[in-house]
Amino acid sequence: SVLPSEASIGPASTFSRTNESMTSWRAVAIGYLGFRFDCSSIGISPDDTCYGYLHHSTTGASGHPASILDYANNRTGAAISTP
């Protein structure tokens, strides 16, 4: 779903591996998309999960074209909040 400002992304968040939940991005939208990733990819303990967000915009009824405006992640494994 499109996350608002000040949303927390962390261990208590719900994540989906399918694009079925992406319908809210198909129309014109500007917001945040939370993600998690294996911290071992950036040299942190392989047992840790890191969290981040993508600031994203879509246009048109189909969601295309889409743009990444910016992104951030927390490399400590703690939750991160959107600005």
C-alpha angles and dihedrals in degrees: 000000000000107000120215128223115291093026115149119229114194147098093323093054124106115237129190128205093200132069093232091100092052096084091107088064095055095079125054105302140157117190147094133298117201123218141178130208142179107270092211086079088070098038100268123126111298090230092066131090120207127204135214147154138233119215102216140173132197133190135200129024093290095049092246132158097038128185135200106222097183142316142208139189137193110231094191095075092246124122119276128211127216114243 
